[in-house]
Amino acid sequence: MSVPKLIIASDGDHTAAVLDGILIGQGIERLDFSTENKNGDKEGTLRILDLNVGRVKLSTDLSPFMKWVNGED
C-alpha cells in the first residue's frame, strides 16, 4: 500500500499520525503542524510536543489506521 509521507487524522477525541510509514497510534497528547518556518518560507514542520511514553504505540501495520480514517471501524 502506498501512503503519503505524512498523514494526521483526528476524530475530535483521538489523534493518530503516520510518519514515513510508521503509525503513532496512541500516546499523542499534543502536536503542532506548521507549513511555514520562522522566516515565512513554505516548509512542513511537525512537532510532537507531548508524547506519553507509557501509552505510545508504534506500528508499521497501517490497516487499522486506514480503516479508522475511512470510517470502517
mmJSON file of the N, C-alpha and C atoms, coordinates in Angstrom:
{"data_MODEL":{"atom_site":{
"group_PDB":["ATOM","ATOM","ATOM","ATOM","ATOM","ATOM","ATOM","ATOM","ATOM","ATOM","ATOM","ATOM","ATOM","ATOM","ATOM","ATOM","ATOM","ATOM","ATOM","ATOM","ATOM","ATOM","ATOM","ATOM","ATOM","ATOM","ATOM","ATOM","ATOM","ATOM","ATOM","ATOM","ATOM","ATOM","ATOM","ATOM","ATOM","ATOM","ATOM","ATOM","ATOM","ATOM","ATOM","ATOM","ATOM","ATOM","ATOM","ATOM","ATOM","ATOM","ATOM","ATOM","ATOM","ATOM","ATOM","ATOM","ATOM","ATOM","ATOM","ATOM","ATOM","ATOM","ATOM","ATOM","ATOM","ATOM","ATOM","ATOM","ATOM","ATOM","ATOM","ATOM","ATOM","ATOM","ATOM","ATOM","ATOM","ATOM","ATOM","ATOM","ATOM","ATOM","ATOM","ATOM","ATOM","ATOM","ATOM","ATOM","ATOM","ATOM","ATOM","ATOM","ATOM","ATOM","ATOM","ATOM","ATOM","ATOM","ATOM","ATOM","ATOM","ATOM","ATOM","ATOM","ATOM","ATOM","ATOM","ATOM","ATOM","ATOM","ATOM","ATOM","ATOM","ATOM","ATOM","ATOM","ATOM","ATOM","ATOM","ATOM","ATOM","ATOM","ATOM","ATOM","ATOM","ATOM","ATOM","ATOM","ATOM","ATOM","ATOM","ATOM","ATOM","ATOM","ATOM","ATOM","ATOM","ATOM","ATOM","ATOM","ATOM","ATOM","ATOM","ATOM","ATOM","ATOM","ATOM","ATOM","ATOM","ATOM","ATOM","ATOM","ATOM","ATOM","ATOM","ATOM","ATOM","ATOM","ATOM","ATOM","ATOM","ATOM","ATOM","ATOM","ATOM","ATOM","ATOM","ATOM","ATOM","ATOM","ATOM","ATOM","ATOM","ATOM","ATOM","ATOM","ATOM","ATOM","ATOM","ATOM","ATOM","ATOM","ATOM","ATOM","ATOM","ATOM","ATOM","ATOM","ATOM","ATOM","ATOM","ATOM","ATOM","ATOM","ATOM","ATOM","ATOM","ATOM","ATOM","ATOM","ATOM","ATOM","ATOM","ATOM","ATOM","ATOM","ATOM","ATOM","ATOM","ATOM","ATOM","ATOM","ATOM","ATOM","ATOM","ATOM","ATOM","ATOM","ATOM"],
"id":[1,2,3,4,5,6,7,8,9,10,11,12,13,14,15,16,17,18,19,20,21,22,23,24,25,26,27,28,29,30,31,32,33,34,35,36,37,38,39,40,41,42,43,44,45,46,47,48,49,50,51,52,53,54,55,56,57,58,59,60,61,62,63,64,65,66,67,68,69,70,71,72,73,74,75,76,77,78,79,80,81,82,83,84,85,86,87,88,89,90,91,92,93,94,95,96,97,98,99,100,101,102,103,104,105,106,107,108,109,110,111,112,113,114,115,116,117,118,119,120,121,122,123,124,125,126,127,128,129,130,131,132,133,134,135,136,137,138,139,140,141,142,143,144,145,146,147,148,149,150,151,152,153,154,155,156,157,158,159,160,161,162,163,164,165,166,167,168,169,170,171,172,173,174,175,176,177,178,179,180,181,182,183,184,185,186,187,188,189,190,191,192,193,194,195,196,197,198,199,200,201,202,203,204,205,206,207,208,209,210,211,212,213,214,215,216,217,218,219],
"type_symbol":["N","C","C","N","C","C","N","C","C","N","C","C","N","C","C","N","C","C","N","C","C","N","C","C","N","C","C","N","C","C","N","C","C","N","C","C","N","C","C","N","C","C","N","C","C","N","C","C","N","C","C","N","C","C","N","C","C","N","C","C","N","C","C","N","C","C","N","C","C","N","C","C","N","C","C","N","C","C","N","C","C","N","C","C","N","C","C","N","C","C","N","C","C","N","C","C","N","C","C","N","C","C","N","C","C","N","C","C","N","C","C","N","C","C","N","C","C","N","C","C","N","C","C","N","C","C","N","C","C","N","C","C","N","C","C","N","C","C","N","C","C","N","C","C","N","C","C","N","C","C","N","C","C","N","C","C","N","C","C","N","C","C","N","C","C","N","C","C","N","C","C","N","C","C","N","C","C","N","C","C","N","C","C","N","C","C","N","C","C","N","C","C","N","C","C","N","C","C","N","C","C","N","C","C","N","C","C","N","C","C","N","C","C","N","C","C","N","C","C"],
"label_atom_id":["N","CA","C","N","CA","C","N","CA","C","N","CA","C","N","CA","C","N","CA","C","N","CA","C","N","CA","C","N","CA","C","N","CA","C","N","CA","C","N","CA","C","N","CA","C","N","CA","C","N","CA","C","N","CA","C","N","CA","C","N","CA","C","N","CA","C","N","CA","C","N","CA","C","N","CA","C","N","CA","C","N","CA","C","N","CA","C","N","CA","C","N","CA","C","N","CA","C","N","CA","C","N","CA","C","N","CA","C","N","CA","C","N","CA","C","N","CA","C","N","CA","C","N","CA","C","N","CA","C","N","CA","C","N","CA","C","N","CA","C","N","CA","C","N","CA","C","N","CA","C","N","CA","C","N","CA","C","N","CA","C","N","CA","C","N","CA","C","N","CA","C","N","CA","C","N","CA","C","N","CA","C","N","CA","C","N","CA","C","N","CA","C","N","CA","C","N","CA","C","N","CA","C","N","CA","C","N","CA","C","N","CA","C","N","CA","C","N","CA","C","N","CA","C","N","CA","C","N","CA","C","N","CA","C","N","CA","C","N","CA","C","N","CA","C","N","CA","C","N","CA","C","N","CA","C"],
"label_alt_id":[null,null,null,null,null,null,null,null,null,null,null,null,null,null,null,null,null,null,null,null,null,null,null,null,null,null,null,null,null,null,null,null,null,null,null,null,null,null,null,null,null,null,null,null,null,null,null,null,null,null,null,null,null,null,null,null,null,null,null,null,null,null,null,null,null,null,null,null,null,null,null,null,null,null,null,null,null,null,null,null,null,null,null,null,null,null,null,null,null,null,null,null,null,null,null,null,null,null,null,null,null,null,null,null,null,null,null,null,null,null,null,null,null,null,null,null,null,null,null,null,null,null,null,null,null,null,null,null,null,null,null,null,null,null,null,null,null,null,null,null,null,null,null,null,null,null,null,null,null,null,null,null,null,null,null,null,null,null,null,null,null,null,null,null,null,null,null,null,null,null,null,null,null,null,null,null,null,null,null,null,null,null,null,null,null,null,null,null,null,null,null,null,null,null,null,null,null,null,null,null,null,null,null,null,null,null,null,null,null,null,null,null,null,null,null,null,null,null,null],
"label_comp_id":["MET","MET","MET","SER","SER","SER","VAL","VAL","VAL","PRO","PRO","PRO","LYS","LYS","LYS","LEU","LEU","LEU","ILE","ILE","ILE","ILE","ILE","ILE","ALA","ALA","ALA","SER","SER","SER","ASP","ASP","ASP","GLY","GLY","GLY","ASP","ASP","ASP","HIS","HIS","HIS","THR","THR","THR","ALA","ALA","ALA","ALA","ALA","ALA","VAL","VAL","VAL","LEU","LEU","LEU","ASP","ASP","ASP","GLY","GLY","GLY","ILE","ILE","ILE","LEU","LEU","LEU","ILE","ILE","ILE","GLY","GLY","GLY","GLN","GLN","GLN","GLY","GLY","GLY","ILE","ILE","ILE","GLU","GLU","GLU","ARG","ARG","ARG","LEU","LEU","LEU","ASP","ASP","ASP","PHE","PHE","PHE","SER","SER","SER","THR","THR","THR","GLU","GLU","GLU","ASN","ASN","ASN","LYS","LYS","LYS","ASN","ASN","ASN","GLY","GLY","GLY","ASP","ASP","ASP","LYS","LYS","LYS","GLU","GLU","GLU","GLY","GLY","GLY","THR","THR","THR","LEU","LEU","LEU","ARG","ARG","ARG","ILE","ILE","ILE","LEU","LEU","LEU","ASP","ASP","ASP","LEU","LEU","LEU","ASN","ASN","ASN","VAL","VAL","VAL","GLY","GLY","GLY","ARG","ARG","ARG","VAL","VAL","VAL","LYS","LYS","LYS","LEU","LEU","LEU","SER","SER","SER","THR","THR","THR","ASP","ASP","ASP","LEU","LEU","LEU","SER","SER","SER","PRO","PRO","PRO","PHE","PHE","PHE","MET","MET","MET","LYS","LYS","LYS","TRP","TRP","TRP","VAL","VAL","VAL","ASN","ASN","ASN","GLY","GLY","GLY","GLU","GLU","GLU","ASP","ASP","ASP"],
"label_asym_id":["A","A","A","A","A","A","A","A","A","A","A","A","A","A","A","A","A","A","A","A","A","A","A","A","A","A","A","A","A","A","A","A","A","A","A","A","A","A","A","A","A","A","A","A","A","A","A","A","A","A","A","A","A","A","A","A","A","A","A","A","A","A","A","A","A","A","A","A","A","A","A","A","A","A","A","A","A","A","A","A","A","A","A","A","A","A","A","A","A","A","A","A","A","A","A","A","A","A","A","A","A","A","A","A","A","A","A","A","A","A","A","A","A","A","A","A","A","A","A","A","A","A","A","A","A","A","A","A","A","A","A","A","A","A","A","A","A","A","A","A","A","A","A","A","A","A","A","A","A","A","A","A","A","A","A","A","A","A","A","A","A","A","A","A","A","A","A","A","A","A","A","A","A","A","A","A","A","A","A","A","A","A","A","A","A","A","A","A","A","A","A","A","A","A","A","A","A","A","A","A","A","A","A","A","A","A","A","A","A","A","A","A","A","A","A","A","A","A","A"],
"label_entity_id":["1","1","1","1","1","1","1","1","1","1","1","1","1","1","1","1","1","1","1","1","1","1","1","1","1","1","1","1","1","1","1","1","1","1","1","1","1","1","1","1","1","1","1","1","1","1","1","1","1","1","1","1","1","1","1","1","1","1","1","1","1","1","1","1","1","1","1","1","1","1","1","1","1","1","1","1","1","1","1","1","1","1","1","1","1","1","1","1","1","1","1","1","1","1","1","1","1","1","1","1","1","1","1","1","1","1","1","1","1","1","1","1","1","1","1","1","1","1","1","1","1","1","1","1","1","1","1","1","1","1","1","1","1","1","1","1","1","1","1","1","1","1","1","1","1","1","1","1","1","1","1","1","1","1","1","1","1","1","1","1","1","1","1","1","1","1","1","1","1","1","1","1","1","1","1","1","1","1","1","1","1","1","1","1","1","1","1","1","1","1","1","1","1","1","1","1","1","1","1","1","1","1","1","1","1","1","1","1","1","1","1","1","1","1","1","1","1","1","1"],
"label_seq_id":[1,1,1,2,2,2,3,3,3,4,4,4,5,5,5,6,6,6,7,7,7,8,8,8,9,9,9,10,10,10,11,11,11,12,12,12,13,13,13,14,14,14,15,15,15,16,16,16,17,17,17,18,18,18,19,19,19,20,20,20,21,21,21,22,22,22,23,23,23,24,24,24,25,25,25,26,26,26,27,27,27,28,28,28,29,29,29,30,30,30,31,31,31,32,32,32,33,33,33,34,34,34,35,35,35,36,36,36,37,37,37,38,38,38,39,39,39,40,40,40,41,41,41,42,42,42,43,43,43,44,44,44,45,45,45,46,46,46,47,47,47,48,48,48,49,49,49,50,50,50,51,51,51,52,52,52,53,53,53,54,54,54,55,55,55,56,56,56,57,57,57,58,58,58,59,59,59,60,60,60,61,61,61,62,62,62,63,63,63,64,64,64,65,65,65,66,66,66,67,67,67,68,68,68,69,69,69,70,70,70,71,71,71,72,72,72,73,73,73],
"pdbx_PDB_ins_code":[null,null,null,null,null,null,null,null,null,null,null,null,null,null,null,null,null,null,null,null,null,null,null,null,null,null,null,null,null,null,null,null,null,null,null,null,null,null,null,null,null,null,null,null,null,null,null,null,null,null,null,null,null,null,null,null,null,null,null,null,null,null,null,null,null,null,null,null,null,null,null,null,null,null,null,null,null,null,null,null,null,null,null,null,null,null,null,null,null,null,null,null,null,null,null,null,null,null,null,null,null,null,null,null,null,null,null,null,null,null,null,null,null,null,null,null,null,null,null,null,null,null,null,null,null,null,null,null,null,null,null,null,null,null,null,null,null,null,null,null,null,null,null,null,null,null,null,null,null,null,null,null,null,null,null,null,null,null,null,null,null,null,null,null,null,null,null,null,null,null,null,null,null,null,null,null,null,null,null,null,null,null,null,null,null,null,null,null,null,null,null,null,null,null,null,null,null,null,null,null,null,null,null,null,null,null,null,null,null,null,null,null,null,null,null,null,null,null,null],
"Cartn_x":[0.845,0.0,0.894,0.657,1.411,0.671,1.365,0.755,1.65,1.065,1.876,2.903,3.88,4.936,4.364,3.305,2.717,1.204,0.557,-0.901,-1.202,-2.064,-2.537,-4.051,-4.625,-6.077,-6.561,-7.72,-8.319,-9.827,-10.485,-11.944,-12.489,-11.63,-12.034,-11.698,-11.657,-11.287,-9.926,-9.574,-8.333,-7.572,-6.271,-5.412,-4.376,-4.124,-3.085,-2.3,-1.067,-0.214,0.564,0.746,1.627,2.762,3.971,5.147,6.108,6.232,7.116,6.866,5.572,5.194,5.108,5.387,5.291,4.066,3.179,1.966,2.241,1.926,1.919,0.448,-0.031,-1.466,-2.045,-1.212,-1.675,-0.552,-0.916,0.084,0.364,-0.203,-0.014,-0.948,-0.368,-1.163,-1.32,-0.302,-0.347,0.62,0.187,1.089,0.805,1.79,1.701,2.229,1.456,1.904,1.885,2.984,3.097,3.576,3.064,3.503,4.51,4.84,5.82,6.861,8.099,9.131,9.124,10.078,10.112,10.278,10.861,11.059,9.861,8.833,7.656,7.761,8.88,9.055,8.224,7.721,6.943,7.847,7.481,8.263,7.393,7.107,6.279,7.059,6.544,7.186,6.157,6.463,5.603,6.332,5.69,6.268,5.356,5.861,5.115,5.56,4.721,5.102,4.915,3.881,3.614,3.33,4.219,4.069,4.162,3.076,3.011,3.724,4.943,5.74,5.157,4.295,3.633,2.508,1.966,0.836,1.167,2.332,2.637,2.639,2.103,2.122,2.602,3.671,4.224,4.004,3.674,3.403,3.675,4.02,4.136,2.896,1.978,0.718,-0.28,-0.516,-1.389,-2.848,-3.16,-4.533,-5.572,-5.372,-6.378,-6.535,-5.421,-5.476,-6.282,-6.011,-6.725,-8.211,-8.582,-9.995,-10.644,-9.921,-10.43,-10.635,-9.628,-9.716,-10.882,-11.142,-12.227,-13.58,-13.634,-14.901,-15.399,-14.495,-14.864,-14.751,-14.596,-14.423,-15.594],
"Cartn_y":[-1.168,0.0,1.237,2.138,3.377,4.467,5.095,6.162,7.393,8.57,9.79,9.759,10.617,10.72,11.043,11.869,12.293,12.292,11.649,11.692,11.986,12.965,13.256,13.173,12.42,12.277,12.414,13.048,13.201,13.136,12.511,12.496,13.378,14.203,15.072,14.485,13.175,12.505,11.825,11.377,10.643,11.258,11.258,11.735,10.665,10.425,9.481,10.113,9.693,10.209,9.059,9.142,8.223,9.081,8.75,9.493,8.534,8.677,7.844,6.349,5.982,4.577,4.019,4.837,4.402,5.055,4.232,4.717,5.023,6.253,6.624,6.645,5.528,5.332,5.713,5.78,6.203,6.967,7.752,8.434,9.86,10.306,11.704,12.556,13.366,14.228,15.614,16.022,17.35,17.367,17.932,18.099,19.41,19.872,21.141,20.909,21.325,21.211,22.592,22.98,24.292,24.118,24.941,24.881,25.974,26.805,27.866,27.848,28.177,28.285,29.697,30.01,31.32,32.478,32.227,33.268,33.417,32.604,32.659,31.803,31.079,30.192,28.941,28.38,27.144,25.986,25.353,24.234,23.485,22.235,21.454,21.028,21.37,21.004,20.381,19.21,18.527,18.474,19.012,18.964,18.113,16.993,16.195,16.678,17.512,18.213,17.379,16.611,15.763,14.354,13.448,12.057,11.233,10.593,9.802,8.474,8.348,7.154,5.899,6.053,4.899,4.354,5.186,4.776,4.682,5.176,5.251,3.86,3.793,2.562,2.907,2.265,2.45,1.167,1.313,0.131,0.425,-0.602,-0.473,-1.03,-1.624,-2.134,-0.982,-0.466,0.694,0.323,-0.969,-1.394,-0.866,-1.012,-0.483,1.034,1.74,3.194,3.587,2.938,3.277,2.965,1.889,1.59,2.673,3.127,4.18,5.468,5.846,7.07,6.999,5.821,5.651,5.391,5.429,5.237,3.815,2.86,1.44,0.773,1.548,0.99,0.202],
"Cartn_z":[0.0,0.0,0.0,-0.903,-0.984,-0.203,0.73,1.528,1.473,1.701,1.737,2.864,2.803,3.811,5.187,5.228,6.496,6.396,7.36,7.49,8.953,9.193,10.545,10.496,11.405,11.443,12.88,13.033,14.351,14.211,15.183,15.197,16.315,16.899,17.993,19.352,19.441,20.687,20.592,19.394,19.183,18.016,18.118,17.037,16.757,15.49,15.087,13.95,13.818,12.749,12.132,10.834,10.124,9.591,9.992,9.567,8.885,7.592,6.779,6.994,7.031,7.127,8.532,9.548,10.941,11.57,12.08,12.731,14.194,14.598,16.007,16.379,16.914,17.065,18.401,19.415,20.733,21.393,22.367,23.158,22.748,21.615,21.218,22.068,22.919,23.78,23.151,22.389,21.775,20.599,19.467,18.343,17.646,16.917,16.2,14.793,13.8,12.415,11.796,11.204,10.577,9.146,8.257,6.867,6.538,7.513,7.292,8.406,8.037,9.064,9.644,10.492,11.158,10.188,9.017,8.011,7.076,7.274,6.413,5.171,5.014,3.866,4.051,2.944,2.997,3.403,4.489,4.995,5.989,5.724,6.637,7.865,9.024,10.286,11.203,11.711,12.667,13.998,15.025,16.364,17.235,17.684,18.643,20.01,20.607,21.819,23.066,23.121,24.27,23.774,24.085,23.708,24.985,25.348,26.571,26.332,26.84,26.559,27.195,28.194,28.788,27.938,27.052,26.212,24.732,24.321,22.898,22.26,21.059,20.27,18.87,18.469,17.133,16.353,15.071,14.258,12.793,12.05,10.601,9.91,10.672,10.12,10.061,8.877,8.712,8.471,8.379,8.075,9.062,10.386,11.317,11.203,10.993,10.845,9.611,8.487,7.25,7.362,8.048,8.278,9.138,10.18,11.055,10.275,9.46,8.655,7.677,7.14,6.165,6.816,8.151,8.847,8.867,8.723,8.675,10.027,11.077,12.437,12.887],
"occupancy":[1.0,1.0,1.0,1.0,1.0,1.0,1.0,1.0,1.0,1.0,1.0,1.0,1.0,1.0,1.0,1.0,1.0,1.0,1.0,1.0,1.0,1.0,1.0,1.0,1.0,1.0,1.0,1.0,1.0,1.0,1.0,1.0,1.0,1.0,1.0,1.0,1.0,1.0,1.0,1.0,1.0,1.0,1.0,1.0,1.0,1.0,1.0,1.0,1.0,1.0,1.0,1.0,1.0,1.0,1.0,1.0,1.0,1.0,1.0,1.0,1.0,1.0,1.0,1.0,1.0,1.0,1.0,1.0,1.0,1.0,1.0,1.0,1.0,1.0,1.0,1.0,1.0,1.0,1.0,1.0,1.0,1.0,1.0,1.0,1.0,1.0,1.0,1.0,1.0,1.0,1.0,1.0,1.0,1.0,1.0,1.0,1.0,1.0,1.0,1.0,1.0,1.0,1.0,1.0,1.0,1.0,1.0,1.0,1.0,1.0,1.0,1.0,1.0,1.0,1.0,1.0,1.0,1.0,1.0,1.0,1.0,1.0,1.0,1.0,1.0,1.0,1.0,1.0,1.0,1.0,1.0,1.0,1.0,1.0,1.0,1.0,1.0,1.0,1.0,1.0,1.0,1.0,1.0,1.0,1.0,1.0,1.0,1.0,1.0,1.0,1.0,1.0,1.0,1.0,1.0,1.0,1.0,1.0,1.0,1.0,1.0,1.0,1.0,1.0,1.0,1.0,1.0,1.0,1.0,1.0,1.0,1.0,1.0,1.0,1.0,1.0,1.0,1.0,1.0,1.0,1.0,1.0,1.0,1.0,1.0,1.0,1.0,1.0,1.0,1.0,1.0,1.0,1.0,1.0,1.0,1.0,1.0,1.0,1.0,1.0,1.0,1.0,1.0,1.0,1.0,1.0,1.0,1.0,1.0,1.0,1.0,1.0,1.0,1.0,1.0,1.0,1.0,1.0,1.0],
"B_iso_or_equiv":[0.0,0.0,0.0,0.0,0.0,0.0,0.0,0.0,0.0,0.0,0.0,0.0,0.0,0.0,0.0,0.0,0.0,0.0,0.0,0.0,0.0,0.0,0.0,0.0,0.0,0.0,0.0,0.0,0.0,0.0,0.0,0.0,0.0,0.0,0.0,0.0,0.0,0.0,0.0,0.0,0.0,0.0,0.0,0.0,0.0,0.0,0.0,0.0,0.0,0.0,0.0,0.0,0.0,0.0,0.0,0.0,0.0,0.0,0.0,0.0,0.0,0.0,0.0,0.0,0.0,0.0,0.0,0.0,0.0,0.0,0.0,0.0,0.0,0.0,0.0,0.0,0.0,0.0,0.0,0.0,0.0,0.0,0.0,0.0,0.0,0.0,0.0,0.0,0.0,0.0,0.0,0.0,0.0,0.0,0.0,0.0,0.0,0.0,0.0,0.0,0.0,0.0,0.0,0.0,0.0,0.0,0.0,0.0,0.0,0.0,0.0,0.0,0.0,0.0,0.0,0.0,0.0,0.0,0.0,0.0,0.0,0.0,0.0,0.0,0.0,0.0,0.0,0.0,0.0,0.0,0.0,0.0,0.0,0.0,0.0,0.0,0.0,0.0,0.0,0.0,0.0,0.0,0.0,0.0,0.0,0.0,0.0,0.0,0.0,0.0,0.0,0.0,0.0,0.0,0.0,0.0,0.0,0.0,0.0,0.0,0.0,0.0,0.0,0.0,0.0,0.0,0.0,0.0,0.0,0.0,0.0,0.0,0.0,0.0,0.0,0.0,0.0,0.0,0.0,0.0,0.0,0.0,0.0,0.0,0.0,0.0,0.0,0.0,0.0,0.0,0.0,0.0,0.0,0.0,0.0,0.0,0.0,0.0,0.0,0.0,0.0,0.0,0.0,0.0,0.0,0.0,0.0,0.0,0.0,0.0,0.0,0.0,0.0,0.0,0.0,0.0,0.0,0.0,0.0],
"pdbx_formal_charge":[null,null,null,null,null,null,null,null,null,null,null,null,null,null,null,null,null,null,null,null,null,null,null,null,null,null,null,null,null,null,null,null,null,null,null,null,null,null,null,null,null,null,null,null,null,null,null,null,null,null,null,null,null,null,null,null,null,null,null,null,null,null,null,null,null,null,null,null,null,null,null,null,null,null,null,null,null,null,null,null,null,null,null,null,null,null,null,null,null,null,null,null,null,null,null,null,null,null,null,null,null,null,null,null,null,null,null,null,null,null,null,null,null,null,null,null,null,null,null,null,null,null,null,null,null,null,null,null,null,null,null,null,null,null,null,null,null,null,null,null,null,null,null,null,null,null,null,null,null,null,null,null,null,null,null,null,null,null,null,null,null,null,null,null,null,null,null,null,null,null,null,null,null,null,null,null,null,null,null,null,null,null,null,null,null,null,null,null,null,null,null,null,null,null,null,null,null,null,null,null,null,null,null,null,null,null,null,null,null,null,null,null,null,null,null,null,null,null,null],
"auth_seq_id":[1,1,1,2,2,2,3,3,3,4,4,4,5,5,5,6,6,6,7,7,7,8,8,8,9,9,9,10,10,10,11,11,11,12,12,12,13,13,13,14,14,14,15,15,15,16,16,16,17,17,17,18,18,18,19,19,19,20,20,20,21,21,21,22,22,22,23,23,23,24,24,24,25,25,25,26,26,26,27,27,27,28,28,28,29,29,29,30,30,30,31,31,31,32,32,32,33,33,33,34,34,34,35,35,35,36,36,36,37,37,37,38,38,38,39,39,39,40,40,40,41,41,41,42,42,42,43,43,43,44,44,44,45,45,45,46,46,46,47,47,47,48,48,48,49,49,49,50,50,50,51,51,51,52,52,52,53,53,53,54,54,54,55,55,55,56,56,56,57,57,57,58,58,58,59,59,59,60,60,60,61,61,61,62,62,62,63,63,63,64,64,64,65,65,65,66,66,66,67,67,67,68,68,68,69,69,69,70,70,70,71,71,71,72,72,72,73,73,73],
"auth_comp_id":["MET","MET","MET","SER","SER","SER","VAL","VAL","VAL","PRO","PRO","PRO","LYS","LYS","LYS","LEU","LEU","LEU","ILE","ILE","ILE","ILE","ILE","ILE","ALA","ALA","ALA","SER","SER","SER","ASP","ASP","ASP","GLY","GLY","GLY","ASP","ASP","ASP","HIS","HIS","HIS","THR","THR","THR","ALA","ALA","ALA","ALA","ALA","ALA","VAL","VAL","VAL","LEU","LEU","LEU","ASP","ASP","ASP","GLY","GLY","GLY","ILE","ILE","ILE","LEU","LEU","LEU","ILE","ILE","ILE","GLY","GLY","GLY","GLN","GLN","GLN","GLY","GLY","GLY","ILE","ILE","ILE","GLU","GLU","GLU","ARG","ARG","ARG","LEU","LEU","LEU","ASP","ASP","ASP","PHE","PHE","PHE","SER","SER","SER","THR","THR","THR","GLU","GLU","GLU","ASN","ASN","ASN","LYS","LYS","LYS","ASN","ASN","ASN","GLY","GLY","GLY","ASP","ASP","ASP","LYS","LYS","LYS","GLU","GLU","GLU","GLY","GLY","GLY","THR","THR","THR","LEU","LEU","LEU","ARG","ARG","ARG","ILE","ILE","ILE","LEU","LEU","LEU","ASP","ASP","ASP","LEU","LEU","LEU","ASN","ASN","ASN","VAL","VAL","VAL","GLY","GLY","GLY","ARG","ARG","ARG","VAL","VAL","VAL","LYS","LYS","LYS","LEU","LEU","LEU","SER","SER","SER","THR","THR","THR","ASP","ASP","ASP","LEU","LEU","LEU","SER","SER","SER","PRO","PRO","PRO","PHE","PHE","PHE","MET","MET","MET","LYS","LYS","LYS","TRP","TRP","TRP","VAL","VAL","VAL","ASN","ASN","ASN","GLY","GLY","GLY","GLU","GLU","GLU","ASP","ASP","ASP"],
"auth_asym_id":["A","A","A","A","A","A","A","A","A","A","A","A","A","A","A","A","A","A","A","A","A","A","A","A","A","A","A","A","A","A","A","A","A","A","A","A","A","A","A","A","A","A","A","A","A","A","A","A","A","A","A","A","A","A","A","A","A","A","A","A","A","A","A","A","A","A","A","A","A","A","A","A","A","A","A","A","A","A","A","A","A","A","A","A","A","A","A","A","A","A","A","A","A","A","A","A","A","A","A","A","A","A","A","A","A","A","A","A","A","A","A","A","A","A","A","A","A","A","A","A","A","A","A","A","A","A","A","A","A","A","A","A","A","A","A","A","A","A","A","A","A","A","A","A","A","A","A","A","A","A","A","A","A","A","A","A","A","A","A","A","A","A","A","A","A","A","A","A","A","A","A","A","A","A","A","A","A","A","A","A","A","A","A","A","A","A","A","A","A","A","A","A","A","A","A","A","A","A","A","A","A","A","A","A","A","A","A","A","A","A","A","A","A","A","A","A","A","A","A"],
"auth_atom_id":["N","CA","C","N","CA","C","N","CA","C","N","CA","C","N","CA","C","N","CA","C","N","CA","C","N","CA","C","N","CA","C","N","CA","C","N","CA","C","N","CA","C","N","CA","C","N","CA","C","N","CA","C","N","CA","C","N","CA","C","N","CA","C","N","CA","C","N","CA","C","N","CA","C","N","CA","C","N","CA","C","N","CA","C","N","CA","C","N","CA","C","N","CA","C","N","CA","C","N","CA","C","N","CA","C","N","CA","C","N","CA","C","N","CA","C","N","CA","C","N","CA","C","N","CA","C","N","CA","C","N","CA","C","N","CA","C","N","CA","C","N","CA","C","N","CA","C","N","CA","C","N","CA","C","N","CA","C","N","CA","C","N","CA","C","N","CA","C","N","CA","C","N","CA","C","N","CA","C","N","CA","C","N","CA","C","N","CA","C","N","CA","C","N","CA","C","N","CA","C","N","CA","C","N","CA","C","N","CA","C","N","CA","C","N","CA","C","N","CA","C","N","CA","C","N","CA","C","N","CA","C","N","CA","C","N","CA","C","N","CA","C","N","CA","C","N","CA","C","N","CA","C","N","CA","C"],
"pdbx_PDB_model_num":[1,1,1,1,1,1,1,1,1,1,1,1,1,1,1,1,1,1,1,1,1,1,1,1,1,1,1,1,1,1,1,1,1,1,1,1,1,1,1,1,1,1,1,1,1,1,1,1,1,1,1,1,1,1,1,1,1,1,1,1,1,1,1,1,1,1,1,1,1,1,1,1,1,1,1,1,1,1,1,1,1,1,1,1,1,1,1,1,1,1,1,1,1,1,1,1,1,1,1,1,1,1,1,1,1,1,1,1,1,1,1,1,1,1,1,1,1,1,1,1,1,1,1,1,1,1,1,1,1,1,1,1,1,1,1,1,1,1,1,1,1,1,1,1,1,1,1,1,1,1,1,1,1,1,1,1,1,1,1,1,1,1,1,1,1,1,1,1,1,1,1,1,1,1,1,1,1,1,1,1,1,1,1,1,1,1,1,1,1,1,1,1,1,1,1,1,1,1,1,1,1,1,1,1,1,1,1,1,1,1,1,1,1,1,1,1,1,1,1]
}}}
